[in-house]
Amino acid sequence: MAKISKEYQLKVSVKDALTNVEELNKSFEAQEDLIQELEGDLRKYEKQLDKTSKRNWKGREKLNEQIKNTKDRLKEEQAGLKAVNKDRKRANDQLKKSTKNATDNSAA
């Protein structure tokens, strides 16, 4: 009877690990998309700044502020992406261990 309980717990553990990996993969993809969007915005603002007359102080000041804010958000998102990537690696390792343990115990 204890063996059945143990097998059931391992299956749940593998299921939980797989769900965790899938959630982290979705989060990773969402952050990658956001970073690409921010990089596109940054390029757009820099092109606008290049086209703006040097005498147009207010326009240049506004664009420089947008560039600064976009760079700050980009740094934050890149740091978040690194954290998600680390979590994803840990979750993948846990999934591999859980799967291995489940197959080892089912063979016994």
BELVENKA-V720706 format. One record per residue. N is the residue number from 1. PSI is psi in radians with two decimals (* if undefined). OMEGA is omega as a letter, one per 30 degrees, with the letter a starting at -180 (none if undefined). Layout:
n/psi/omega
N/PSI/OMEGA
N/PSI/OMEGA
//
This chain:
n/psi/omega
1/-0.68/a
2/-0.58/l
3/-0.72/l
4/-0.76/l
5/-0.74/a
6/-0.75/l
7/-0.71/a
8/-0.75/l
9/-0.66/l
10/-0.71/l
11/-0.72/l
12/-0.70/a
13/-0.74/l
14/-0.73/l
15/-0.78/l
16/-0.73/l
17/-0.72/l
18/-0.74/l
19/-0.74/l
20/-0.77/l
21/-0.75/a
22/-0.74/l
23/-0.75/l
24/-0.63/l
25/-0.72/l
26/-0.74/l
27/-0.72/l
28/-0.81/a
29/-0.70/l
30/-0.72/l
31/-0.65/l
32/-0.75/l
33/-0.75/l
34/-0.70/l
35/-0.74/l
36/-0.70/l
37/-0.78/l
38/-0.68/l
39/-0.67/l
40/-0.76/l
41/-0.73/a
42/-0.81/l
43/-0.70/l
44/-0.79/l
45/-0.69/l
46/-0.65/l
47/-0.73/l
48/-0.68/l
49/-0.71/l
50/-0.60/a
51/-0.29/a
52/2.37/l
53/2.49/l
54/-0.32/l
55/-0.23/a
56/1.36/a
57/-0.75/a
58/-0.74/l
59/-0.76/l
60/-0.69/l
61/-0.75/l
62/-0.78/l
63/-0.71/l
64/-0.65/l
65/-0.72/l
66/-0.70/l
67/-0.80/l
68/-0.82/a
69/-0.70/a
70/-0.72/l
71/-0.69/l
72/-0.80/l
73/-0.66/l
74/-0.76/l
75/-0.75/l
76/-0.78/a
77/-0.64/l
78/-0.67/l
79/-0.70/l
80/-0.66/l
81/-0.70/l
82/-0.74/a
83/-0.75/l
84/-0.66/l
85/-0.71/l
86/-0.78/l
87/-0.67/l
88/-0.72/l
89/-0.78/l
90/-0.74/a
91/-0.68/l
92/-0.71/l
93/-0.75/l
94/-0.69/l
95/-0.74/l
96/-0.77/l
97/-0.76/a
98/-0.72/l
99/-0.74/a
100/-0.78/l
101/-0.68/a
102/-0.71/l
103/-0.61/l
104/-0.74/a
105/-0.53/l
106/-0.43/l
107/-0.40/a
108/*/none
//
